[in-house]
Amino acid sequence: MTRLLNAEKIIGLPLVLFLAIYPIFSNAFQVGIMGKFIVFVIFAIALDLVWGYTGLLSIGHAVFFGLGGYLLAISYTFQRGVPTFMTRFNIEEIPAFMTPLKSIPLAFLLGLIIPALLAAVLGFFIFKSRITGVYFSLITLVLATLFELLVNNLQAYTGGFNGLMGLPMFPILGEPLSLSTFYYVILAIAIAVYLFSKWITTSHFGKVVTAVRENEGRLRFLSYKPEYFKIFIYTISGFLSGLAGMLYVSINGYVGPSDVGVALSTSVILWIAIGGRGKLMGAVIGALGINFVSNTLSEQYPDIWQLIVGIVMVLVVLFLPDGVYGAFSKWLENIKKREHGVRQDEKSIKQTEIKHS
């Protein structure tokens, strides 16, 4: 029986089934909200690859999320000609450096490549300089702050603090998708991202990346170059974050400075910490669970919901340091060990009885 007990399957399979049938018994508003939460799952997985498996706490990961989101959002606004946030500043034609964004498919491709490229360049200079720990975190924090200021100040090109609103629902092939269709597209992409990340973390490469977190010095002693593994995983994370950002602006219909700065960056860190760092399913549970609970409580207790969520987070961090999923996995492992011990005792007793007989 215990051989069938696998924490990932016990939680993952029912969760996928629940999300697959969710639109059947939910209204359009609830489906849209859940679709946004699934996008956050992709973003949480992207950060977990860097923080959970490599041990690099990025406090500015929303930069990649927002970069992908803004590239696609600006492309959406270009489909109706020169957008109003540009004409307000007497810009009558789309600037030459932004003309590639007239094509939505090309903008989507750029929304994947540019965040990944930015992550690769940053990673090269940071990790080749052997910057780690709190110094790496501070650099990413400054990066998020600067990017948020940049989005706010470049109002003629980004919409400024008003953001970009009224965005269509993923018209990647021409016409916008229906809400239910796009929901299942997001769900399929999230499952693919999870399986891809699972493949990476369980491969030889993933084991080396985990070794970077555990003991980078010993890894260097074994003739590995940890900086190249860090650059690669950081690039993948930037790629996935850009993907999540583009899906977010399409399901949300809006993107603003708050979606690219420190606020979102710290939120995703909390989701992973609550769910379980270094475990992909922990990132899934944290992103879905915290957002779902927050949304439900905000409807029922609009005045104190943030206090309730804050107390729950503090209690989880204090009493479940491995996160909710980590604690559940350990509990399941203890059951397996106890049952294995019982079987070993029974086997020993039978062997003793055979000898005496």
Secondary structure, 3 states (H helix, E strand, C coil): CHHHCCHHHHHHHHHHHHHHHHHHHCCHHHHHHHHHHHHHHHHHHHHHHHHCCCCCCCCCCHHHHHHHHHHHHHHHHHCCCCCHHHHCCCCCCCCHHHHHHHCHHHHHHHHHHHHHHHHHHHHHHHHHCCCCHHHHHHHHHHHHHHHHHHHHHCHHHHCHHHCEECCCCCCCCCCCCCHHHHHHHHHHHHHHHHHHHHHHHHCHHHHHHHHHHHCHHHHHHCCCCHHHHHHHHHHHHHHHHHHHHHHHHHHHCEECHHHCCHHHHHHHHHHHHHHCCCCHHHHHHHHHHHHHHHHHHHHHCCCCHHHHHHHHHHHHHHHCCCHHHHHHHHHHHHHHHHHHHHHHHHHHHHHHHHHHC
